[in-house]
């Protein structure tokens, strides 16, 4: 890529896409193609075809996706497999047809088997069954990665795939009915802290800025307290108890979206599909994606303790072991990315503190 290259960021308003946009602009790239959902429906094949034929982007970052946590993945299984498959099919196919020079497809670490050896290497893909709760999403992402591989092999395209670990950062999803674990922890502890201080005005303001279905800010204080119980926030005597899903023992790795964006731009600039195939010395070309992470993890209980420290919540944390834990551990082996010359630099505490300050400011 050069600074004048025509670059399409699919999903530029989301957690990943907005980070890629910020980093591209900071690096001097200025010819960015950005379309909102109302301007371009990525589920609509004809609209996507017309966009690529008219705009002729040279490079594509495919960051658009339907995403969510365990509850959302398990509840909206049909939407997760249909929408993700449809979006990536449209963009990858018409990228080829319109002559895109290079495409980077973003997957997810949930593509790996539930009982995958740790840390998870790229070679472990499709060696065992997937975690049930996010199987539709994982299958969609695997399909996108295989589609990139297949177009490269048949048509000579340069479409590469990256598999990031759990992400957080600016523009995260804080909707408690569908958010991932880290933004959910941040918001729940923020709300729980206000409940401890009887700051109902603050709670109403929070749900006004970030509405959640079923929570009415017009209700009285008792009704609002009752509504918070749906999200595991309970007022008892002189304290507040936050009851979290699962046992707290599963381990997760977290990467700041800025580090992910920098890695994606680095790979788009420096690494081609042919480079990846050559490095792996494959007789059969498969699993050519690159893991992106930090190479370290912590238990959900340790994560909760860190968020509690940063938010200043002084109540109790309890665990509801009747709720699912998900996969026990999902630590990526990032040695290939590191060997290529890239390493994440934002510490977890630094990153969480920054996003919490941003959340409070809004």
Secondary structure as UniProt FT lines:
FT   TURN            3..4
FT   STRAND          7..10
FT   TURN            11..13
FT   HELIX           15..26
FT   TURN            27..28
FT   STRAND          32..33
FT   TURN            37..39
FT   TURN            42..43
FT   HELIX           45..55
FT   STRAND          59..62
FT   HELIX           70..75
FT   HELIX           77..98
FT   STRAND          102..106
FT   HELIX           109..111
FT   TURN            114..115
FT   HELIX           122..124
FT   TURN            125..126
FT   HELIX           132..134
FT   HELIX           135..155
FT   STRAND          159..164
FT   STRAND          166..168
FT   TURN            170..171
FT   TURN            176..178
FT   HELIX           181..196
FT   TURN            197..198
FT   HELIX           200..209
FT   TURN            213..214
FT   TURN            217..218
FT   HELIX           221..229
FT   TURN            230..232
FT   STRAND          233..236
FT   TURN            237..238
FT   STRAND          239..245
FT   STRAND          251..252
FT   STRAND          254..256
FT   HELIX           257..270
FT   HELIX           273..280
FT   STRAND          290..292
FT   STRAND          298..299
FT   HELIX           300..311
FT   STRAND          316..320
FT   TURN            321..322
FT   STRAND          329..330
FT   HELIX           335..340
FT   HELIX           348..361
//
